[in-house]
Amino acid sequence: MSFYDAAGLIGVVTLLAAYAATAHGGLNPKGALSLALNAAGPALILVSLAQHFNLSAAIVEAAWAMIALIGLARLGLARLRDR
């Protein structure tokens, strides 16, 4: 198994675990951990796409990661304002 394959598999497991935990009430969907996992998973999948590129997969994973990163940024800004 190559580094790229391992990164992709870890990304998929991370993304699916975060989704399952959120769907079953174990993780707050607007919480920092959920958002971080939803950014890390697609980022790792994008690493795997560097070896075998697929445009549609890259677009969906990049969008998923960007949405999560925007959520993390908004969460961080809200915490700074609350200080």
C-alpha positions in Angstrom: 0.0 0.0 0.0 1.4 3.4 -1.0 1.5 6.5 1.2 -1.3 8.0 -1.0 -3.5 5.0 -0.5 -3.0 5.1 3.2 -3.7 8.8 3.4 -6.9 8.3 1.4 -8.1 5.4 3.6 -7.4 7.3 6.8 -9.3 10.3 5.3 -12.3 8.1 4.4 -12.4 6.5 7.9 -12.1 10.0 9.5 -14.9 11.4 7.4 -17.2 8.4 7.9 -16.5 8.3 11.7 -17.3 12.0 12.0 -20.5 11.6 10.0 -21.7 8.6 12.0 -20.9 10.2 15.3 -22.7 13.4 14.3 -25.7 11.5 12.8 -26.1 9.5 16.0 -25.8 12.4 18.4 -22.3 11.7 19.7 -20.8 14.8 18.1 -22.1 18.4 17.9 -22.2 19.2 14.2 -21.2 22.8 14.9 -18.5 21.9 17.4 -14.8 22.3 16.8 -14.1 18.6 16.8 -16.7 17.8 14.2 -15.6 20.6 11.9 -11.9 19.6 12.3 -12.6 16.0 11.4 -14.7 17.2 8.5 -11.8 19.3 7.2 -9.1 16.6 7.9 -10.8 13.7 6.2 -11.3 15.4 2.8 -7.8 16.9 3.0 -6.4 13.4 3.4 -8.5 12.2 0.5 -7.2 15.1 -1.6 -3.6 13.8 -0.8 -4.6 10.4 -2.2 -6.0 12.1 -5.3 -2.5 13.5 -6.0 -1.5 10.0 -7.2 -4.6 9.2 -9.2 -6.4 12.4 -10.0 -10.1 12.6 -10.4 -11.6 16.0 -11.0 -15.1 15.4 -9.7 -13.7 13.8 -6.5 -11.2 16.6 -6.0 -14.0 19.2 -6.3 -16.3 17.6 -3.8 -13.5 16.9 -1.3 -12.1 20.5 -1.7 -15.6 21.9 -1.2 -16.3 19.7 1.9 -13.0 20.8 3.4 -13.5 24.5 2.7 -17.0 24.4 4.2 -15.6 22.8 7.4 -12.7 25.3 7.5 -15.1 28.2 7.1 -17.1 26.8 10.0 -14.0 26.5 12.1 -13.0 30.1 11.3 -16.5 31.3 12.2 -16.4 29.4 15.5 -13.0 30.9 16.3 -14.1 34.4 15.5 -17.2 33.9 17.7 -15.0 32.8 20.6 -12.8 35.8 20.2 -15.8 38.1 20.3 -17.1 36.5 23.4 -13.9 37.3 25.3 
